[in-house]
Amino acid sequence: MTIKPVMPEDRERIRMILLQRNVFNQMEVEVALEVLDDYFRKGMESGYETYGFYSPSGLAGYICFGSIPMTDDRYDLYWIAVDEGVSQQGVGKALLAFMEKNIGDRGGRKIYVETSSTPPYHPARSFYRKNGYAVAAVLKEYYRSGDDKIVFLKDLPS
């Protein structure tokens, strides 16, 4: 198993992973694909870094993150999604650990993750908590009535 940058030929597989989770709405999937396309066009100049977890059977999950403009050593985790067929097998954890090491090796100190408070996002919130992320802020009814934005934060060691 390997983690490496995703390629344009992975776009459709990533789209399928995002859709099969039944978590992301159509607008969210479109934005994820726009971010991916920007990464494919501009590479690191896009402000995004996107890596895939490849098993012998192909792409099993992906992660997209980037430095936050106008900050010192702060990063956002934009997207992480894992194929349902390998859910609970450590793919997400491996992608998260890869990102954290990558960011830490270049001096990054804080990673932020934004997510929804709605029930479909409960597994994501549990995943972040299990991996050392803590709630840093809750913005009430941010996305829509009854849907708060929850911001998680992880401090990386100096």
JOQUI-V23945 format. One line per field, one symbol per residue. ss: DSSP state (2 for helix, 1 for strand, 0 for the rest). psi: psi as a letter, one per 30 degrees, with the letter a starting at -180 (. if undefined). burial: + if it has 24 or more other C-alpha atoms within 12 Angstrom, else -. Layout:
ss: ???
psi: ???
burial: ???
This chain:
ss: 01111002222222222222000002222222222222222222220011111110011111111110000001111111110222000022222222222222200001111111002222222222220001111111111100111111111000
psi: kkklklleffeeeeeeeeeffhekleeeeeeeeeeeeeeeefbffffkkklljklfgakfllkkllkkkgljhklkjekkkkkefgkgggeeeeeeeeeeeeeefggkfkkkkkllflefgeeeeeeeefggklkflkjkheelkgjlkkjlkkklk.
burial: --+++++--++-+++++++-+-++----+--++-+++-++------++++++++----+++++++++------++++++++++-------++++++++++-++----++++++++++---+--++-++----+++-------------++++++++--
